[in-house]
Amino acid sequence: MSETRVYPDRGSMAAGLAEQVASELNNAIKKRGRATLAVPGGETPRAFLSELSQQTVDWDCVSVILTDERFVPERSDRSNARVVKELLLQNKAEDACFFPYYREVERAEDALPIIAMDLEEILPIDVCILGMGVDMHTASLFPGADNIEEAVGLWAPHIMVMYEPTLPEARLTLTAPVLERARKAHILLFGEDKKKALREAQKIGLVEEAPIRVILNRARATTIHYAD
C-alpha cells in the first residue's frame, strides 16, 4: 500500500520530507523513549540529509543506521557512512548515535556477526528512507544478485552480504523482512527515468525482479516522494 507526493522541485521535497521524518521520529520517541532511523547513501538523499540535520528532534534518543553500505572504509569516497557523517550527523543531529557497518576485517561476511548484535538492540526501524535505481533495486537488493532470493525471503537474517556482477565491491544490506517491518517507510525519487521504473515496479511481478516491491507491496503504508 503506497501513496505518492509530487513536489515542485527537489529542494522543496528535501525540506518537506525532512519535516515529516522529524515529526515521525519525535512521535516514536514519545511513545517508546527511543527511535531508529534508517537512511540510504548515494547522491539522491544528500539534500534531504542536510535538511534533516537542522530539524528539532531529541537526537540523543535516535539510533541511525544505513539501509546498505559498500564494503569500503569510511575514508573512501564510495562510503555511505561518510555521507551520513558529513551531511546528517551535524547541526542539531550531531548527538544521534550512528551504527556503521564497515569493519576492518578480511571479508564482508566476517563483519556480519558484529553488525547483527548491534541491530538486535535497535530494531525494528521506526522511520526508513529508501531510494530506488532504474533497475528497480532498493538498498542493495539487486535483481540478479547472487543471493537475492534469500535476501527477499521471509526467513532472511537482518543483514546480508550481496554480490552483483557489475558492482566493484561487496555490499552489506538490510534484508526484506527488516525493511518490511519499518513502522514508517518513505521512497525518495528524482527524474523521469525513475518515474518510469516505479510504474514498472508497481505492476504485478516477482520481488526478485524488482526488489523495490518489498516496500511497495507491504501491508503498512509507504509514502513515495517524487520531484523532477
C-alpha positions in Angstrom: 0.0 0.0 0.0 1.5 3.3 -1.0 0.7 7.0 -1.7 2.7 9.4 -3.9 3.5 13.0 -3.1 4.8 15.1 -6.0 6.8 18.2 -5.3 7.5 21.3 -7.5 11.3 20.9 -7.1 13.9 18.8 -5.4 14.6 21.4 -2.7 11.0 21.5 -1.5 10.9 17.7 -1.5 14.0 17.5 0.7 12.6 20.1 3.1 9.1 18.6 3.2 10.4 15.1 3.8 12.8 16.3 6.5 9.9 17.9 8.4 7.8 14.7 8.1 10.6 12.4 9.2 11.4 14.7 12.2 7.8 14.6 13.3 7.7 10.8 13.0 10.9 10.4 15.0 9.6 12.6 17.7 6.4 10.6 17.9 8.3 7.4 18.1 10.5 8.8 20.9 7.4 10.0 22.8 5.8 6.5 22.6 8.9 4.3 23.1 11.6 6.5 24.5 13.9 5.9 21.5 13.8 5.8 17.7 15.7 4.1 15.0 16.2 5.8 11.6 17.4 4.0 8.5 18.8 6.2 5.7 20.3 5.5 2.3 23.6 6.7 0.9 24.4 7.9 -2.6 23.6 11.2 -4.3 19.8 11.3 -4.2 19.3 11.8 -0.4 22.1 14.3 0.1 19.8 17.5 0.3 17.3 15.6 2.5 20.0 14.5 5.0 21.3 18.1 5.3 17.7 19.4 5.8 17.1 16.7 8.4 20.2 17.6 10.4 18.6 21.0 11.1 15.3 19.6 12.4 14.4 19.8 16.1 14.4 16.2 17.3 15.6 14.6 20.6 18.6 13.4 18.6 20.3 11.8 21.5 17.4 9.3 21.6 17.9 8.4 17.9 19.9 5.5 16.5 20.9 5.9 12.9 21.7 3.0 10.6 22.2 2.7 6.8 19.9 0.7 4.6 23.0 -0.6 2.9 26.7 0.0 2.6 29.6 -0.7 0.3 32.3 -2.8 1.9 34.8 0.1 1.9 36.4 2.1 4.7 34.9 5.4 5.7 37.8 7.3 4.1 36.6 6.1 0.7 34.5 8.5 -1.4 32.2 5.4 -2.0 31.4 5.1 1.7 27.8 5.7 2.6 28.8 6.1 6.3 31.0 9.0 5.1 28.0 10.7 3.6 25.9 10.3 6.7 28.6 11.7 8.9 29.3 14.7 6.6 25.6 15.6 6.0 23.4 14.3 8.8 25.4 14.0 11.9 26.0 17.7 12.3 24.0 20.8 13.4 21.1 19.7 15.6 21.6 16.0 14.8 25.2 15.7 15.9 24.2 13.8 19.1 22.5 11.0 17.2 24.0 7.6 17.7 25.3 6.1 14.4 26.0 2.4 13.8 28.3 2.0 10.8 28.6 -1.4 9.1 32.1 -1.4 7.8 34.7 -3.3 10.0 38.4 -3.8 9.3 38.1 -7.5 8.6 39.2 -9.5 5.6 35.8 -10.3 4.1 32.4 -8.5 4.4 31.0 -11.8 5.8 33.3 -11.5 8.8 31.5 -8.3 9.8 28.0 -9.8 9.9 28.0 -11.2 13.5 29.2 -7.9 14.9 26.6 -5.9 13.0 23.9 -8.3 13.8 24.5 -7.8 17.5 24.1 -4.0 17.1 20.9 -4.4 15.1 19.3 -6.7 17.7 19.5 -3.8 20.1 17.9 -1.2 17.9 15.4 -2.9 15.5 12.7 -2.6 14.4 13.2 0.6 12.3 10.8 3.4 13.2 11.4 5.5 10.1 13.0 4.1 6.9 14.1 6.2 3.9 14.9 4.3 0.7 16.0 5.1 -2.8 15.4 3.1 -6.0 17.6 2.5 -9.0 16.3 2.5 -12.6 16.8 -1.3 -12.4 14.2 -1.2 -9.5 16.7 -2.2 -6.8 16.4 -0.7 -3.3 19.1 -0.8 -0.6 21.5 -3.3 -2.0 18.8 -5.7 -3.0 19.7 -6.0 -6.7 17.9 -8.0 -9.4 20.4 -10.6 -10.5 22.4 -10.6 -7.3 23.8 -13.9 -6.3 21.5 -14.5 -3.3 18.6 -12.2 -3.9 16.0 -14.9 -3.4 17.3 -15.5 0.2 17.5 -11.7 0.9 13.9 -11.1 0.0 12.6 -14.2 1.7 10.6 -14.4 4.9 13.5 -16.0 6.9 16.3 -13.8 5.8 18.7 -12.6 8.6 18.7 -8.9 9.4 21.7 -8.1 7.3 23.4 -9.9 4.4 26.3 -9.6 2.0 25.3 -9.1 -1.6 27.3 -9.6 -4.7 26.2 -8.4 -8.1 28.4 -8.9 -11.2 28.5 -5.2 -12.2 29.5 -3.9 -8.8 33.1 -3.3 -7.8 32.7 -4.4 -4.2 30.6 -6.5 -1.9 27.5 -4.8 -0.3 26.1 -5.1 3.1 22.3 -4.6 3.1 19.3 -4.8 5.3 17.0 -7.6 4.1 13.4 -7.6 3.1 11.9 -8.6 6.5 13.7 -5.7 8.2 12.6 -3.2 5.6 9.0 -4.5 5.6 8.6 -4.2 9.3 9.6 -0.5 9.4 6.9 1.5 11.2 7.2 4.3 8.7 8.7 4.0 5.2 9.5 6.6 2.5 10.8 6.2 -1.0 12.8 9.2 -2.4 12.8 9.5 -6.2 14.1 12.0 -8.8 13.7 12.2 -12.5 11.7 10.8 -15.4 13.7 7.5 -15.7 12.9 6.6 -12.1 9.3 7.6 -12.6 9.1 5.0 -15.4 10.9 2.4 -13.3 8.4 3.0 -10.5 5.5 2.4 -12.8 7.0 -0.8 -13.9 7.6 -1.9 -10.3 4.0 -1.2 -9.4 2.9 -3.9 -11.9 2.3 -7.4 -10.6 5.5 -9.4 -10.7 8.3 -11.2 -8.8 10.0 -9.3 -6.0 13.3 -10.8 -7.1 12.9 -9.0 -10.5 12.0 -5.6 -8.8 13.1 -5.6 -5.2 11.5 -2.2 -4.5 8.3 -4.2 -4.4 9.3 -5.3 -0.9 8.3 -1.8 0.2 5.6 -1.0 -2.4 3.6 -4.2 -1.6 3.9 -4.2 2.2 0.8 -4.1 4.4 1.9 -0.9 6.2 1.7 2.4 4.3 4.6 3.6 2.2 4.9 7.2 1.0 6.6 7.9 -2.3 8.2 11.4 -2.6 8.9 12.5 -6.2 10.3 15.5 -7.9 11.6 16.1 -11.5 
